[in-house]
Amino acid sequence: MKNIKNNKNIKGITLIEILISIVISTLMMAAMFTSYNVVNGSYSQIIDKANISNSSRVFVEMITKEIRMAGFKYFDDNKLTNTNNIFDIPIEIQKDPANTCCDKLIIIYGDFDEKKIGDEKFIRYKITYEGQQQQEIKNGLKVNIVGIYEIIKTKEKWVNDQWVEGDDDELYSKEVVASYVSDIEFTAIDKLGIRITPPPSYTNVNKDKIYSIYNVEMFLTFRSKKDFFRDSKKRTISSTHDELRDQKNTDKFLRDSMTITTFTRNLEVYR
């Protein structure tokens, strides 16, 4: 009898108390998981925006430097890379005829090799930026990403009356320098800030304005790799000059645009 009485004083947890504890723990874990998802989603968005910003900055720094080099040549350099009796077109902009993406930019500038003599010491380089359809792997196959392009860069040198791509290590063909681009638009601007349309070339009505390009304006739009917004709705990125180049998309992606104007400093001697 003594042992039975003592057992009544042993404390424990009832089944109801256990169930209540489980419910409370579940609610706390659910709240923590929800908070984690919110924080993780915000962090991912910040990373996506940072990646787009970084890609834009690196690409802009590179192309800005080369636009400023356009038309550069050393004293007594009269080397030509065409059949015309004037210096090469320092900058040529070829607009996308489909008004989608992307404009093509060609830059020509001179250099100097002190190891050579005569006209051979003068070098001429051509840089080309153009867009090509970007692809991704799905089910083991390469498929086009609709509305997305990558910018490729080619560097050539004038050798034996022709442009070559692989004469030395500094030349290359179609190197990808920017990805997930939804548009890149180049515009020629004269000294008065007026857009030159169409961009000057030897074959169009503005051929007398080849050396009148005072600035090159670039309108660049990158897109995030993954969904950014929670809801899919129509979002518009407006072109700076041409309504036909407005980007209208209905999806969850982030598109970030920037406009950069670069002074063509080496064309000043021809103006």
SULFENGI-V462486 format. One record per residue. N is the residue number from 1. RES is the residue in one letter. PHI is phi in degrees with one decimal (* if undefined). NEAR is the number of other C-alpha atoms within 10 Angstrom. Layout:
((N;RES;PHI;NEAR) (N;RES;PHI;NEAR))
This chain:
((1;M;*;5) (2;K;-62.3;6) (3;N;-66.3;7) (4;I;-65.2;8) (5;K;-63.9;9) (6;N;-66.1;9) (7;N;-63.0;9) (8;K;-68.1;8) (9;N;-90.0;8) (10;I;-75.9;7) (11;K;-89.3;7) (12;G;-152.3;7) (13;I;-115.3;7) (14;T;-80.1;8) (15;L;-61.8;9) (16;I;-64.5;9) (17;E;-62.8;11) (18;I;-63.3;11) (19;L;-63.4;11) (20;I;-63.4;11) (21;S;-62.9;12) (22;I;-63.9;12) (23;V;-61.6;12) (24;I;-62.8;12) (25;S;-62.5;12) (26;T;-63.7;12) (27;L;-62.9;12) (28;M;-65.3;12) (29;M;-65.6;12) (30;A;-64.1;12) (31;A;-64.7;12) (32;M;-65.1;12) (33;F;-66.2;12) (34;T;-63.0;12) (35;S;-62.3;12) (36;Y;-62.6;12) (37;N;-62.4;12) (38;V;-64.1;12) (39;V;-64.6;12) (40;N;-65.4;12) (41;G;-64.5;13) (42;S;-64.1;13) (43;Y;-63.9;12) (44;S;-63.5;14) (45;Q;-64.4;18) (46;I;-62.4;13) (47;I;-63.4;12) (48;D;-61.3;19) (49;K;-65.3;18) (50;A;-65.2;12) (51;N;-64.4;15) (52;I;-62.7;23) (53;S;-61.9;15) (54;N;-66.3;12) (55;S;-61.2;16) (56;S;-62.4;20) (57;R;-63.4;12) (58;V;-62.9;12) (59;F;-65.9;14) (60;V;-64.7;16) (61;E;-60.4;10) (62;M;-67.1;11) (63;I;-72.3;18) (64;T;-64.0;17) (65;K;-59.3;11) (66;E;-78.7;15) (67;I;-63.1;24) (68;R;-67.9;19) (69;M;-81.4;20) (70;A;-54.7;25) (71;G;85.9;24) (72;F;-68.5;19) (73;K;-157.3;20) (74;Y;-81.3;12) (75;F;-59.6;7) (76;D;72.5;8) (77;D;-85.5;18) (78;N;-117.0;14) (79;K;-64.7;17) (80;L;-116.2;14) (81;T;-122.1;20) (82;N;-151.5;12) (83;T;-91.8;8) (84;N;-84.5;9) (85;N;-91.1;7) (86;I;-134.4;11) (87;F;-64.4;17) (88;D;-55.8;22) (89;I;-66.4;20) (90;P;-62.8;22) (91;I;-137.1;27) (92;E;-128.7;22) (93;I;-110.6;20) (94;Q;-111.4;18) (95;K;-70.6;18) (96;D;-71.0;17) (97;P;-64.6;9) (98;A;-89.7;9) (99;N;54.8;15) (100;T;-116.1;17) (101;C;-159.2;23) (102;C;-144.0;26) (103;D;-68.8;20) (104;K;-105.6;18) (105;L;-122.4;21) (106;I;-119.3;20) (107;I;-124.8;23) (108;I;-123.7;26) (109;Y;-149.7;23) (110;G;-102.8;20) (111;D;-145.6;14) (112;F;-141.5;15) (113;D;-116.4;10) (114;E;-68.8;9) (115;K;-79.3;7) (116;K;-107.0;10) (117;I;-123.4;9) (118;G;63.5;7) (119;D;-67.3;12) (120;E;-67.0;13) (121;K;-75.4;13) (122;F;-91.4;20) (123;I;-119.6;18) (124;R;-127.0;22) (125;Y;-114.2;19) (126;K;-128.9;21) (127;I;-108.4;22) (128;T;-125.2;18) (129;Y;-113.6;21) (130;E;-152.2;21) (131;G;-100.8;25) (132;Q;-139.6;16) (133;Q;-58.2;18) (134;Q;-87.5;18) (135;Q;-122.7;16) (136;E;-139.6;11) (137;I;-93.3;10) (138;K;-134.2;9) (139;N;55.0;7) (140;G;79.7;7) (141;L;-120.4;8) (142;K;-83.6;11) (143;V;-129.3;13) (144;N;-72.0;13) (145;I;-88.7;13) (146;V;-59.5;10) (147;G;75.4;16) (148;I;-121.5;19) (149;Y;-133.8;25) (150;E;-122.1;23) (151;I;-93.0;23) (152;I;-112.2;17) (153;K;-124.4;20) (154;T;-125.0;17) (155;K;-118.9;22) (156;E;-124.4;22) (157;K;-130.2;24) (158;W;-81.2;17) (159;V;-136.4;15) (160;N;52.6;8) (161;D;62.9;10) (162;Q;-158.7;10) (163;W;-85.1;16) (164;V;-122.6;18) (165;E;-104.8;18) (166;G;-122.2;13) (167;D;-70.4;13) (168;D;-151.0;10) (169;D;-67.7;7) (170;E;-82.9;10) (171;L;-96.6;16) (172;Y;-159.5;17) (173;S;-126.1;15) (174;K;53.0;16) (175;E;-85.2;13) (176;V;-74.7;15) (177;V;-115.3;14) (178;A;-157.9;17) (179;S;-124.1;22) (180;Y;54.8;22) (181;V;-100.9;27) (182;S;-99.3;23) (183;D;-171.5;27) (184;I;-140.9;25) (185;E;-126.9;26) (186;F;-110.3;23) (187;T;-134.3;23) (188;A;-87.7;24) (189;I;-122.2;22) (190;D;-88.0;15) (191;K;-66.0;12) (192;L;-88.6;7) (193;G;82.9;11) (194;I;-96.2;12) (195;R;-70.9;17) (196;I;-93.9;16) (197;T;-127.4;11) (198;P;-72.5;15) (199;P;-58.3;22) (200;P;-61.0;23) (201;S;-154.5;17) (202;Y;-67.7;14) (203;T;-110.5;7) (204;N;-121.3;10) (205;V;-66.8;12) (206;N;-101.1;15) (207;K;-62.0;15) (208;D;-78.7;11) (209;K;-109.1;15) (210;I;-57.1;21) (211;Y;-100.8;20) (212;S;-98.8;20) (213;I;-72.5;27) (214;Y;-92.0;21) (215;N;-137.4;23) (216;V;-116.0;21) (217;E;-98.2;18) (218;M;-119.2;21) (219;F;-112.1;17) (220;L;-124.3;21) (221;T;-129.9;21) (222;F;-104.0;25) (223;R;-121.4;23) (224;S;-67.5;20) (225;K;-74.3;14) (226;K;-119.5;12) (227;D;-56.9;15) (228;F;-114.2;21) (229;F;-92.1;12) (230;R;-73.1;9) (231;D;-109.6;11) (232;S;-93.1;13) (233;K;-149.9;12) (234;K;-72.9;10) (235;R;-129.0;15) (236;T;-119.6;12) (237;I;-108.2;15) (238;S;-86.7;14) (239;S;-67.9;19) (240;T;-74.6;14) (241;H;-132.4;12) (242;D;-127.1;10) (243;E;-62.6;10) (244;L;-66.9;11) (245;R;-96.1;19) (246;D;-60.3;16) (247;Q;-101.3;17) (248;K;-118.8;11) (249;N;-133.5;15) (250;T;-115.9;11) (251;D;-165.2;15) (252;K;-109.9;17) (253;F;-83.2;19) (254;L;-92.1;18) (255;R;-122.3;21) (256;D;-120.6;17) (257;S;-114.0;19) (258;M;-148.5;14) (259;T;-120.7;15) (260;I;-125.4;13) (261;T;-114.6;15) (262;T;-119.0;17) (263;F;-78.2;17) (264;T;-88.6;24) (265;R;-62.2;16) (266;N;-83.0;19) (267;L;-86.4;21) (268;E;-59.6;13) (269;V;-69.9;9) (270;Y;-97.3;10) (271;R;-79.6;12))
